Amino acid sequence: MHLATRVFVGTEIGADSARVERAFEHSLSATQAYIRADVPGGHWARGLRARQVLVDYFRSRIPAKRASTDDDLFSVLCSVTSDGGQRFSDDDIVNHMIFALMAAHDTSTITLSMMTYLIGKHPEWQDRLRAESRALDKPFLDYDDLDRLPAMDLVFKEATRMYAPAGALPRQALVDTEILGHYIPAGTRLIVNAFGSMRLHKWWPDPDRFDPERFAPHRREDKIHRFAWSPFGGGAHKCIGLYFGGMTVKSILHQLLLGYRWEVPTDYEPPLAWGTGPLPSDGLPMRLTRL
């Protein structure tokens, strides 16, 4: 959350940090609610109140952001104008900021957590990634460095296949259509289960096995279908955070690899809860050793 707020808001949340972070958690939890009514004690009810905390937080800061010359996303949304002189409304800005922080925070956290878990359980891959990072001979990544980390990219793709950071992708039919023989009338809301679809034997050999080489040039199992690997969706609505989010996660992992070695028990399987996607509900215990 601190990284996301610095990049998108241009500041640290400060004294409101715990309250705002808790509001984000409750808002995310509400998206998975089965009972979508304001029932006291329910996920949806907590989400409604949590969202109001976020709305109040961002709305109260809009005047200062409109007057600033900062280049963070929040400031840009407050000051940008179209060729016709139109500006985003306060509601537009608040909604954009809540969505951007949710998308940037939870999905990146899930991806980084599951990458560290998987290479903690498979030390041969951890060693391979560490050798790659050491070969760069620099503590921080630049964008051009990503091409020099092919093994890390393989692990990134395999981790997001096995634990899709956006586990469910909502869509709405714009016109009457048909999918696999099923009539879908215009306006129907659909959910694509990315987490489940990327574990299907139909598309992926031995799908529950951690095997980053399945994305290597000599195999490219993802090429069986253009939507086979879809943790960021696909087509015209493919997530714009693919490259920015990928670099964020890889930059953090690069520094972890240079500074630490870690391991998880070979028989450990994380019990999964659900945010935007599957996440370990037990805090993901692991043993870190400083190098």
C-alpha positions, 0 to 999 in steps of 0.5 A: 500500500505504501508503494502504491500510494507514493506512486499514484497519490504522490505522498505517504498516507501518514497517520491515516495509514491503518484506517485507509489500508483497512478500508481497502481490505474491506472493500476488496472483501466485499467484491466476493460477497454472496449476500449483496445487501446492507446486512450488519456484520456482512462483507457487503455492509463492511465494504459499503462503509469502507468505500465511504472512508476511501471516498472521503479520504480522496475527496478531501484532498482534491482541492490541494491536488488541483492547485499542485504541479506534482506529476503523480496520478492523483495530481494529473487527474485533478488538472488534466483537461481535454482539447475541448477544455473538459475536466474530470469531475470530483466523482470521476477522480475519486472513482479512478483513484480507488480503482487504481490503488485497489488494482495496483496494491492487491494484484501486485502483492498476490503476485510477489507473494506467490513468486516468493513462495514458489521459488522458496519451495523450489530452490533450484529456481531461486538460485537461477534467478539470483544468478541472473540478478547478480549478473546485472551487477546493480541494486535497482532495475531499469526498464531495459534490464527486464530483457536480461532477466528471462528466468524471472519472466518465466517464473512471473508467468508461471506464478500468475498462471497458477495463482491468477492475481485477478482470479475473476474477470467480470464482463458484460455482453453488449449485444445478444450473442452465443458462447459454446451454444449458450444464448447470452442476451445483451446486458448479461453480466459474466464472470471469467474464472481466470484462476480455474481456466489456467488450471485446466488439463485441456490447455495445460499439461500437468497444470498443478505442477510448478513448471516455468519452462512451459513458457520457454521458447522451445515449448510455449504451452501458452500458445495453444490458445490466445486466451490460455494465459490470461491473468491480465485478461485479453483483447481490447480490455487487457489490463494496462497494468501488465508491464508496470505491475510486472516491473514493480514485482520484478524490481522488488524480487530482484532486491530480495534475491540480492539480499536474502535466501528463503525457504518454505517447508517442502510439504507446505501448501498455503491455505488460500483466501480471496482478495482480487485473487487467491492469497495465503490466509496464514501470512505465508510463513517462510524462513529468511536468511540474510546473505 
